[in-house]
C-alpha cells in the first residue's frame, strides 16, 4: 500500500488559518479607519487617533502579504482599511490647488511651544530673524521665557507684545513687528483638574492691510478622561472665521487633523496652513521625555479663508519637545 501526503501548501485547514490570521491583522486598521472616518474617538481613543498616519502605513503590511499569498478575502479587508486611511491621511501631503488669495500684503508668522520655558531663546530669536517673522505666538510661556527672549534680542525684532506669562504650562504670548490693539487673554477650560491655559489674542495693524485678529491657541491636552471634555470645549471656543477682521490662530492645539474636534474648528472658515502646502504630515511634537513616542502634528496655523497661504516650514528648537511652525501668508489689502 502506498501512502501519499497532501502537500502542505494545499491543505484546506492551513489555508483557512492563514487567511484568518491575515484578516485578524487587518481588522485593527479597519476599525481604526471607521473611528477616524466617523469621528468616534473618545476616552483613550482620543490620544490613539493622533497616530493615524502610522496606522495608515501599517495597513499596507497585511495588504501586501495577502496579495502575495493570494488570500483574496484578507486582501479585500486590508484594501478597504488602506483606502479609508490613505484617503484621510494622504491629502495632507499634497498641496491644495486653492491656497487662498495669491495677491495682497505678504507676512510671515510663527508659533512655538517653548516647553515650560525650557526652549533655547537664542534658537527662537534666530528663527524669527532668519525667516523674517512678523508675528510670533508662544505657548507654555513662563516669566523666564519672557526674560530669556528679551535678553536674546527678540524685543528689537518684534517690539510689540501681548503677554500672559505664567509659571508652569498655562502661559502664552504674542510678539509683533506691528502695533497691537484690543489685546487681552482668556483662560481655557481646565476640566476641574487644573487651571485652563491662557490664550492671548490681539488685533495686529499691518501697513497696507486691514486689521488682522491673531491668537496664541493652547487647548487643554486630553491627557486624562476628565480632561477630554475640556479639550473639546477649548477647541469649540476658538474664534470662528468669516466675521469681523480676518483671523490667524497659531499654536499648540493638542490635536491632529485626525481629530474630529479640530476638523470641526477648521470647518468654521479656516484652512490648515501646513496641510494646504503639502506639509501636513511633518511631526511637530515628540519624542517626549525619552519615550519611544513617534512624532505627531499637534502644532498648527489656522488661516482664515480670506487670507492666502504661500508656504510653511517646520524647525527644531533646542530644549523644546515641540518644533516651531512657520507660515508665509498673504493678507487682504486695506
Secondary structure as the mmCIF struct_conf table of DSSP 4:
data_model
#
loop_
_struct_conf.conf_type_id
_struct_conf.id
_struct_conf.beg_label_comp_id
_struct_conf.beg_label_asym_id
_struct_conf.beg_label_seq_id
_struct_conf.end_label_comp_id
_struct_conf.end_label_asym_id
_struct_conf.end_label_seq_id
HELX_RH_3T_P HELX_RH_3T_P1 UNK A 8 UNK A 10
HELX_RH_AL_P HELX_RH_AL_P1 UNK A 12 UNK A 38
TURN_TY1_P TURN_TY1_P1 UNK A 39 UNK A 39
TURN_TY1_P TURN_TY1_P2 UNK A 43 UNK A 43
HELX_RH_AL_P HELX_RH_AL_P2 UNK A 44 UNK A 48
HELX_RH_3T_P HELX_RH_3T_P2 UNK A 49 UNK A 51
HELX_RH_AL_P HELX_RH_AL_P3 UNK A 52 UNK A 68
TURN_TY1_P TURN_TY1_P3 UNK A 69 UNK A 70
HELX_RH_AL_P HELX_RH_AL_P4 UNK A 72 UNK A 89
HELX_RH_3T_P HELX_RH_3T_P3 UNK A 90 UNK A 93
BEND BEND1 UNK A 94 UNK A 94
BEND BEND2 UNK A 97 UNK A 97
BEND BEND3 UNK A 100 UNK A 100
BEND BEND4 UNK A 102 UNK A 104
STRN STRN1 UNK A 105 UNK A 113
TURN_TY1_P TURN_TY1_P4 UNK A 115 UNK A 118
BEND BEND5 UNK A 119 UNK A 119
HELX_RH_AL_P HELX_RH_AL_P5 UNK A 121 UNK A 130
TURN_TY1_P TURN_TY1_P5 UNK A 131 UNK A 132
BEND BEND6 UNK A 134 UNK A 134
STRN STRN2 UNK A 135 UNK A 139
BEND BEND7 UNK A 140 UNK A 140
HELX_RH_AL_P HELX_RH_AL_P6 UNK A 143 UNK A 151
TURN_TY1_P TURN_TY1_P6 UNK A 152 UNK A 153
HELX_RH_AL_P HELX_RH_AL_P7 UNK A 154 UNK A 157
STRN STRN3 UNK A 160 UNK A 164
BEND BEND8 UNK A 167 UNK A 169
STRN STRN4 UNK A 172 UNK A 176
BEND BEND9 UNK A 177 UNK A 178
STRN STRN5 UNK A 180 UNK A 187
TURN_TY1_P TURN_TY1_P7 UNK A 191 UNK A 193
BEND BEND10 UNK A 194 UNK A 194
HELX_LH_PP_P HELX_LH_PP_P1 UNK A 195 UNK A 197
STRN STRN6 UNK A 198 UNK A 204
TURN_TY1_P TURN_TY1_P8 UNK A 207 UNK A 208
STRN STRN7 UNK A 209 UNK A 209
STRN STRN8 UNK A 212 UNK A 217
HELX_LH_PP_P HELX_LH_PP_P2 UNK A 219 UNK A 221
BEND BEND11 UNK A 224 UNK A 224
HELX_RH_3T_P HELX_RH_3T_P4 UNK A 225 UNK A 227
HELX_RH_AL_P HELX_RH_AL_P8 UNK A 228 UNK A 236
TURN_TY1_P TURN_TY1_P9 UNK A 237 UNK A 237
BEND BEND12 UNK A 238 UNK A 238
HELX_LH_PP_P HELX_LH_PP_P3 UNK A 239 UNK A 240
TURN_TY1_P TURN_TY1_P10 UNK A 241 UNK A 242
BEND BEND13 UNK A 243 UNK A 245
STRN STRN9 UNK A 246 UNK A 252
BEND BEND14 UNK A 254 UNK A 254
TURN_TY1_P TURN_TY1_P11 UNK A 257 UNK A 258
BEND BEND15 UNK A 259 UNK A 259
HELX_RH_AL_P HELX_RH_AL_P9 UNK A 260 UNK A 266
TURN_TY1_P TURN_TY1_P12 UNK A 267 UNK A 269
STRN STRN10 UNK A 270 UNK A 272
HELX_RH_AL_P HELX_RH_AL_P10 UNK A 273 UNK A 276
TURN_TY1_P TURN_TY1_P13 UNK A 277 UNK A 278
TURN_TY1_P TURN_TY1_P14 UNK A 280 UNK A 281
BEND BEND16 UNK A 282 UNK A 282
STRN STRN11 UNK A 285 UNK A 285
TURN_TY1_P TURN_TY1_P15 UNK A 289 UNK A 290
HELX_LH_PP_P HELX_LH_PP_P4 UNK A 293 UNK A 295
STRN STRN12 UNK A 296 UNK A 296
STRN STRN13 UNK A 299 UNK A 304
TURN_TY1_P TURN_TY1_P16 UNK A 305 UNK A 306
BEND BEND17 UNK A 307 UNK A 307
STRN STRN14 UNK A 308 UNK A 315
TURN_TY1_P TURN_TY1_P17 UNK A 318 UNK A 319
BEND BEND18 UNK A 321 UNK A 321
STRN STRN15 UNK A 322 UNK A 322
STRN STRN16 UNK A 324 UNK A 331
HELX_LH_PP_P HELX_LH_PP_P5 UNK A 332 UNK A 332
STRN STRN17 UNK A 333 UNK A 333
#
